[in-house]
Amino acid sequence: MREWVDHVIWWHVYPLGFGGGLKRLTGWLDYAVELGVNGLQLGPIFASETHGYDTTDHFRIDPRLGDDADFDALIAGCRERGLQVMLDGVFNHVGRSFQAPESWFKHTASGERAVFEGHGSLVELNHDEPEVLDHVVRVMEHWLDRGASAWRLDVAYGVPPAFWRAALARVRPAKPEAWFTGEILQGGYVAYLRDSGLDSITQYELWKAIWSSLNDGNFYELAWTLKRNNDVLEAGQPLTFVGNHDVTRIASKLDDERHLAHALAVLFTVGGVPSVYYGDEQGFRGVKEDRAGGDDAVRPAFPETRDGLAGYGWPIFHLHQRLISVRRRHAWLVRARTTAEQLTNTAVALVSTDGGNRLVTLLNIGDEPYTFTVDGASVTVPAHDWQIVDE
């Protein structure tokens, strides 16, 4: 079951920011294929009040994006090109105008509807209410029937793991190939996978370790986190990334732009299911800010056609292609365990293996060349450079 997940690489798009609705996005599918991905990960597409995470109707396409016909056309376009589709399910909370019995909502001690992390516009669902479970199951089944392959479950960490286990027990018998990843921000990944029955979690620990170890010149942090990622891989398939709709762009996060290639080399040669956030493959910049509208810079519009993309982005696009090609040749990396060897603060050999296959990624962010020993041979990597020993 779910053998397609062993090969999938996602292109993650925030449709409400992308611009032009689902029709424009459909016009970019050939670009995604050219990049080398074979999955389209969508942010919220259902009717909502503002940013998509304040859903008002899980069964209706947001009018700003189009309608059912536009969704069907997008799905058809993806299927023609061999692209899987993942939808964003916001089931921890909904918008204030979401219509449901009062028993569907959590309440404070004073009787008011509970809100999500202080956001007054987001009211939390009551996951102890059986009708809420019934609703989530219906939504999942509806859109899987319409052509989706997977669900990203927003704020999974705010939902009792037993709720997901109960939902998946009802959805999976009819949809055994569907894949479910939950948004978990930090720690407890293995336990949550075990208790929830989810296939995957969002690997924020690895995301942080990648940019932080590069900025700080501290590959020991990356080594420690990769050990933890190996533990996660025993329980499921982490969704790995260096950018998404909720964080500062990787091109803005890194102190030295030369190290973007190092970040991508880690992403595509360690275990997990990789995701590329739209625009990162063009070197887009953007800083997330903790204020109203603070996400806008990392959720920008794409031009109508590729001719509208800046010239500076294409070398970064080609770098993505190169590394995605490596990943394609070594699909076993989805389950690879990675160890950090020949480790210093600024140089490391990442050895990834599944027991029968092996690939070595050499990273040097120091100011001098560094000589590694790989299978008895010396391999010198120039300053601020990298190399993959492709076996």
C-alpha positions as CSV (number, residue, x, y, z in Angstrom):
1,M,0.0,0.0,0.0
2,R,1.0,3.6,-0.6
3,E,4.0,2.6,-2.7
4,W,3.8,5.9,-4.6
5,V,5.0,7.7,-1.4
6,D,8.4,6.1,-1.9
7,H,8.9,8.2,-5.0
8,V,6.9,11.4,-4.3
9,I,8.5,14.8,-4.1
10,W,6.0,17.6,-3.4
11,W,5.8,21.1,-4.8
12,H,4.0,23.0,-2.0
13,V,1.7,25.9,-3.1
14,Y,-0.3,28.3,-1.1
15,P,-3.2,28.8,-3.6
16,L,-4.7,31.9,-2.0
17,G,-1.4,33.7,-2.4
18,F,-0.4,32.2,-5.7
19,G,-2.9,34.3,-7.5
20,G,-5.2,33.6,-10.4
21,G,-7.1,30.8,-8.7
22,L,-6.9,27.1,-9.5
23,K,-7.0,27.9,-13.3
24,R,-3.7,29.7,-13.1
25,L,-2.2,27.0,-11.0
26,T,-3.2,24.4,-13.5
27,G,-1.2,26.4,-16.1
28,W,2.0,25.9,-14.0
29,L,1.8,22.1,-13.8
30,D,4.3,21.6,-16.7
31,Y,6.7,23.8,-14.8
32,A,6.4,21.6,-11.7
33,V,7.1,18.5,-13.9
34,E,10.1,20.3,-15.4
35,L,11.4,20.9,-11.8
36,G,11.2,17.2,-11.3
37,V,8.5,16.9,-8.6
38,N,5.6,14.5,-8.9
39,G,3.3,15.7,-6.2
40,L,1.3,19.0,-5.7
41,Q,0.8,19.9,-2.1
42,L,-1.9,22.5,-1.8
43,G,-2.5,24.9,1.1
44,P,-6.2,25.5,2.0
45,I,-8.6,25.6,-0.9
46,F,-11.9,25.4,0.9
47,A,-14.3,28.3,1.5
48,S,-13.0,30.5,4.3
49,E,-13.1,34.0,5.8
50,T,-9.6,35.3,5.0
51,H,-6.4,33.2,4.8
52,G,-7.8,29.8,4.3
53,Y,-7.2,28.4,7.8
54,D,-10.5,29.9,9.0
55,T,-12.7,27.4,7.1
56,T,-16.4,28.0,6.7
57,D,-17.3,25.1,4.5
58,H,-15.1,22.0,4.0
59,F,-17.2,20.9,1.0
60,R,-17.0,24.0,-1.1
61,I,-14.0,25.4,-3.1
62,D,-13.2,28.9,-2.0
63,P,-14.8,31.2,-4.5
64,R,-11.6,33.2,-4.7
65,L,-10.0,30.1,-6.2
66,G,-12.8,29.0,-8.5
67,D,-15.3,26.2,-8.3
68,D,-15.7,22.4,-8.5
69,A,-15.1,22.5,-12.2
70,D,-11.8,24.3,-11.7
71,F,-10.8,21.7,-9.0
72,D,-11.7,18.8,-11.4
73,A,-9.6,20.4,-14.1
74,L,-6.6,20.7,-11.8
75,I,-7.0,17.1,-10.7
76,A,-7.2,16.0,-14.3
77,G,-4.1,18.0,-15.2
78,C,-2.2,16.5,-12.4
79,R,-3.3,13.0,-13.3
80,E,-2.2,13.5,-16.9
81,R,1.3,14.4,-15.7
82,G,1.6,11.8,-13.0
83,L,1.3,14.3,-10.1
84,Q,-0.2,13.2,-6.8
85,V,-2.3,15.8,-4.9
86,M,-2.2,16.5,-1.2
87,L,-4.9,18.7,0.4
88,D,-4.7,20.8,3.6
89,G,-7.3,19.8,6.1
90,V,-7.9,22.3,8.9
91,F,-9.8,20.3,11.5
92,N,-8.5,21.7,14.7
93,H,-10.4,25.0,14.3
94,V,-12.7,26.8,11.9
95,G,-13.8,30.3,11.1
96,R,-16.3,32.1,13.3
97,S,-19.0,31.9,10.7
98,F,-18.7,28.1,10.4
99,Q,-22.2,26.8,10.8
100,A,-22.6,23.8,13.2
101,P,-24.4,22.9,16.5
102,E,-22.9,24.4,19.6
103,S,-21.8,21.0,20.8
104,W,-19.2,20.9,17.9
105,F,-17.1,23.7,19.6
106,K,-14.9,23.7,22.6
107,H,-15.9,26.2,25.3
108,T,-14.0,28.0,28.1
109,A,-15.0,27.8,31.7
110,S,-17.1,30.9,31.3
111,G,-19.0,29.3,28.4
112,E,-17.5,31.2,25.5
113,R,-16.1,29.4,22.5
114,A,-12.5,28.5,22.9
115,V,-10.1,30.1,20.3
116,F,-6.9,28.7,18.8
117,E,-3.7,30.1,20.4
118,G,-5.3,33.6,21.1
119,H,-6.6,34.1,17.5
120,G,-10.1,35.4,18.1
121,S,-11.2,34.5,14.5
122,L,-10.4,30.8,14.9
123,V,-12.7,28.8,17.1
124,E,-11.6,25.3,18.2
125,L,-13.6,22.2,17.4
126,N,-14.6,19.8,20.1
127,H,-12.9,16.5,19.2
128,D,-14.8,14.6,21.9
129,E,-18.1,15.2,20.0
130,P,-18.9,12.2,17.8
131,E,-20.5,14.4,15.1
132,V,-17.2,16.2,14.6
133,L,-15.5,12.9,13.9
134,D,-18.2,12.0,11.5
135,H,-17.8,15.4,9.7
136,V,-14.0,15.0,9.4
137,V,-14.4,11.5,8.0
138,R,-17.0,12.7,5.4
139,V,-14.7,15.6,4.3
140,M,-11.7,13.3,3.9
141,E,-13.6,10.7,2.0
142,H,-15.3,13.3,-0.2
143,W,-12.1,14.9,-1.5
144,L,-10.3,11.6,-1.8
145,D,-13.1,10.4,-4.0
146,R,-12.7,13.6,-6.0
147,G,-9.1,12.7,-6.8
148,A,-6.8,13.8,-3.9
149,S,-4.2,11.3,-2.8
150,A,-3.2,12.7,0.6
151,W,-4.0,15.0,3.5
152,R,-1.9,17.4,5.5
153,L,-3.6,17.8,8.8
154,D,-3.1,21.3,10.1
155,V,-2.4,21.8,13.8
156,A,-2.4,18.0,14.3
157,Y,-0.6,18.7,17.5
158,G,-3.8,20.4,18.9
159,V,-5.9,17.3,18.3
160,P,-5.9,14.2,20.5
161,P,-4.0,11.4,18.7
162,A,-6.9,9.1,19.3
163,F,-9.1,11.3,17.1
164,W,-6.9,10.7,14.1
165,R,-6.7,7.0,14.8
166,A,-10.5,6.8,14.9
167,A,-10.9,8.8,11.7
168,L,-8.3,6.8,9.8
169,A,-9.8,3.5,10.9
170,R,-12.9,4.6,9.0
171,V,-11.3,6.2,5.9
172,R,-8.5,3.7,5.2
173,P,-10.6,0.6,4.3
174,A,-12.0,2.2,1.2
175,K,-8.8,4.4,0.5
176,P,-5.9,2.2,1.5
177,E,-3.4,4.1,-0.7
178,A,-4.2,7.5,0.9
179,W,-1.4,9.1,2.9
180,F,-1.8,11.3,6.0
181,T,0.8,13.7,7.5
182,G,0.2,15.7,10.6
183,E,1.6,19.2,11.5
184,I,3.7,18.7,14.6
185,L,6.0,21.5,15.5
186,Q,8.4,20.1,18.0
187,G,9.3,16.9,19.9
188,G,7.2,13.8,20.6
189,Y,7.2,12.8,16.9
190,V,7.6,9.1,17.5
191,A,4.9,8.9,20.2
192,Y,2.5,11.0,18.1
193,L,3.0,8.7,15.1
194,R,2.4,5.7,17.2
195,D,-0.7,6.9,19.0
196,S,-2.3,8.6,16.1
197,G,-1.8,6.1,13.4
198,L,-0.7,8.8,11.0
199,D,1.8,7.9,8.2
200,S,3.9,11.1,8.7
201,I,4.6,14.2,10.6
202,T,6.1,17.6,9.6
203,Q,9.9,17.5,10.4
204,Y,10.4,20.9,12.0
205,E,13.4,19.7,14.0
206,L,15.3,18.9,10.9
207,W,14.2,22.2,9.2
208,K,15.6,24.2,12.1
209,A,18.8,22.1,12.3
210,I,19.6,22.6,8.6
211,W,19.6,26.4,8.5
212,S,20.8,26.8,12.1
213,S,23.8,24.5,11.7
214,L,24.8,26.3,8.5
215,N,24.4,29.8,10.0
216,D,26.2,28.9,13.2
217,G,29.0,26.7,11.7
218,N,27.8,23.9,14.0
219,F,27.3,20.6,12.1
220,Y,27.1,18.9,15.5
221,E,23.5,20.2,15.8
222,L,22.7,18.6,12.4
223,A,24.3,15.4,13.4
224,W,22.2,15.2,16.6
225,T,19.0,16.0,14.8
226,L,19.7,13.4,12.1
227,K,20.0,10.8,14.9
228,R,16.5,11.8,16.0
229,N,15.2,11.7,12.5
230,N,16.4,8.1,12.2
231,D,14.2,7.3,15.2
232,V,11.3,9.0,13.5
233,L,11.9,6.9,10.4
234,E,11.4,3.8,12.6
235,A,7.8,5.0,13.2
236,G,6.8,6.7,10.0
237,Q,7.8,8.9,7.1
238,P,8.7,12.5,8.1
239,L,7.7,15.3,5.7
240,T,10.9,17.1,5.2
241,F,11.4,20.7,3.9
242,V,13.5,23.8,4.1
243,G,10.6,26.1,3.6
244,N,6.8,26.3,3.9
245,H,4.0,28.8,4.2
246,D,4.6,29.4,7.9
247,V,8.3,30.2,8.0
248,T,10.8,32.7,6.6
249,R,12.1,31.7,3.2
250,I,15.3,29.6,3.2
251,A,17.0,32.2,1.0
252,S,16.3,34.8,3.6
253,K,17.0,32.6,6.6
254,L,20.6,31.7,5.6
255,D,23.3,34.2,6.5
256,D,25.5,33.1,3.5
257,E,23.7,32.5,0.2
258,R,26.5,30.0,-0.8
259,H,25.0,27.6,1.7
260,L,21.7,27.3,0.0
261,A,23.1,24.3,-2.0
262,H,24.2,22.7,1.3
263,A,20.7,23.0,2.7
264,L,19.2,21.5,-0.4
265,A,21.7,18.7,-0.4
266,V,20.7,17.7,3.1
267,L,17.0,17.8,2.2
268,F,17.3,15.6,-0.8
269,T,19.8,13.0,0.5
270,V,18.4,12.1,4.0
271,G,15.4,10.0,4.9
272,G,11.9,11.4,4.6
273,V,9.4,12.7,2.0
274,P,10.8,16.0,0.6
275,S,8.7,19.1,-0.1
276,V,9.7,22.2,-2.0
277,Y,7.8,25.4,-1.2
278,Y,6.8,27.3,-4.3
279,G,9.3,30.1,-5.1
280,D,12.1,28.5,-3.1
281,E,13.2,26.8,-6.4
282,Q,13.6,30.4,-7.8
283,G,15.4,31.8,-4.8
284,F,12.4,33.9,-3.6
285,R,13.1,35.8,-0.4
286,G,10.6,36.7,2.3
287,V,10.6,37.2,6.1
288,K,7.7,36.0,8.2
289,E,6.8,38.6,10.8
290,D,4.7,38.2,14.0
291,R,2.0,40.6,13.2
292,A,-1.3,40.9,11.2
293,G,-0.4,40.2,7.6
294,G,3.0,38.9,8.7
295,D,2.7,35.9,6.4
296,D,2.2,37.8,3.2
297,A,5.8,38.0,2.3
298,V,6.2,34.2,2.3
299,R,2.9,33.6,0.5
300,P,3.4,35.7,-2.7
301,A,1.7,35.7,-6.1
302,F,3.3,33.9,-9.0
303,P,3.3,35.6,-12.4
304,E,0.8,34.4,-15.0
305,T,3.5,32.6,-17.0
306,R,7.1,31.6,-16.4
307,D,8.2,34.6,-18.5
308,G,7.4,36.7,-15.5
309,L,10.0,35.0,-13.3
310,A,13.3,36.9,-12.7
311,G,16.4,35.7,-14.4
312,Y,18.3,35.3,-11.2
313,G,16.1,32.4,-10.1
314,W,16.9,30.0,-12.9
315,P,20.3,28.8,-11.6
316,I,18.6,27.9,-8.3
317,F,15.9,26.1,-10.3
318,H,18.6,24.1,-12.1
319,L,20.2,23.3,-8.7
320,H,16.9,21.9,-7.5
321,Q,16.6,19.9,-10.7
322,R,20.1,18.4,-10.2
323,L,19.4,17.4,-6.6
324,I,15.9,16.1,-7.4
325,S,17.5,14.0,-10.1
326,V,19.8,12.4,-7.5
327,R,16.8,11.7,-5.4
328,R,15.0,10.1,-8.3
329,R,17.9,7.8,-8.9
330,H,17.9,6.8,-5.3
331,A,14.3,6.4,-4.3
332,W,15.3,4.2,-1.4
333,L,16.5,7.4,0.4
334,V,12.9,7.9,1.6
335,R,13.7,5.3,4.3
336,A,17.4,5.9,4.6
337,R,19.1,6.3,7.9
338,T,21.8,9.0,7.9
339,T,24.9,9.2,10.1
340,A,27.2,12.2,10.4
341,E,30.9,11.1,10.0
342,Q,34.2,12.8,9.8
343,L,32.4,15.5,11.7
344,T,33.8,19.0,12.5
345,N,32.0,22.3,13.1
346,T,32.2,23.2,9.4
347,A,32.6,19.9,7.6
348,V,30.7,16.7,7.6
349,A,30.2,13.5,5.6
350,L,26.6,12.4,5.7
351,V,26.3,8.7,5.0
352,S,22.8,7.6,4.1
353,T,22.0,3.9,3.7
354,D,19.0,1.5,3.8
355,G,21.2,-1.5,4.4
356,G,21.8,-2.4,0.8
357,N,22.4,1.0,-0.8
358,R,24.7,3.9,0.3
359,L,25.2,7.5,-0.7
360,V,27.6,10.0,0.8
361,T,27.0,13.8,0.9
362,L,30.1,15.9,1.7
363,L,29.5,19.4,3.1
364,N,32.2,22.0,3.7
365,I,31.2,25.5,4.9
366,G,34.6,26.4,6.1
367,D,36.9,29.0,4.6
368,E,39.5,26.4,3.5
369,P,39.3,23.2,1.5
370,Y,38.5,20.1,3.5
371,T,39.7,16.6,2.6
372,F,37.4,13.7,3.3
373,T,38.2,10.0,3.1
374,V,35.6,8.0,1.2
375,D,36.1,4.3,0.8
376,G,39.8,4.7,1.2
377,A,40.1,7.5,-1.3
378,S,40.8,11.2,-0.5
379,V,38.1,13.6,-1.7
380,T,38.8,17.3,-1.3
381,V,35.9,19.7,-1.2
382,P,36.7,23.4,-1.8
383,A,35.7,26.0,0.8
384,H,31.9,26.6,1.0
385,D,31.3,23.8,-1.5
386,W,29.7,20.3,-1.5
387,Q,29.8,17.0,-3.3
388,I,27.7,13.9,-3.5
389,V,29.5,10.6,-3.9
390,D,26.9,8.8,-6.0
391,E,27.3,5.1,-5.7
